[in-house]
């Protein structure tokens, strides 16, 4: 018996990086997983890996900035696996630029992906979790909620807002549904290399980010997946409205 046996999870941004690691670990722990993303080829590859290990997964393509795509994810979970128990809104967008250097379009797209889409998924999914009489929401935040990073105005704003939003939702739906946030530090995913483009020397920026952690390395996607599993499972049964920083000690100094 895995820690998530009999449960159904939805993971957005699930085709690569932290999202695919979360989806694969959850499936390995017994969950049936709906994987959301825009890249059908990458989504199919994740589903194939899950099924090759005996797990259950389906992929739903679409841009989660559209409310109806989130509704489709939830409908797919109900149709394919019978309901929804776990929501992991994980998809993210950087939207690089300072306040004066960020276009209105980029600002709206970043807020749309990082904040609005979380609202859409929870709005669609929470009623189904209430029907089951249980639920866990694990939101992917960022240490950018606590630290200012050069040329990340929209990203920092969206991640800060996520924490306030998640804590508010935890108050509305306790004790049936638990809502928590993971705030990763520098993790070795495509996103950190995209983020590094905000600095004059991207490779040095990534190396400096690793060196700035107390543990002297970048996080691995699996580090975040294990934290997500903890918050999604009964191992964290008395935790809600919490923010778990998983950053190798980056925010300590």
Secondary structure, 3 states (H helix, E strand, C coil): CCCCCCCEEEECCCCCHHHHHHHHHHHHCCCEEEEEECCHHHHHHHHHHHHHCCCEEEEEECCCCCHHHHHHHHHHHHHHHCCCCEEECCCCCCCCECCCCCCHHHHHHHHHHHHHHHHHHHHHHHHHHHHHCCEEEEEECCHHHCCCCCCEHHHHHHHHHHHHHHHHHHHHHCCCEEEEEEEECCECCHHHHHHHHHCCCHHHHHHHHHHCCCCCCCECHHHHHHHHHHHHCHHHCCCCCCEEEECCCCCCC
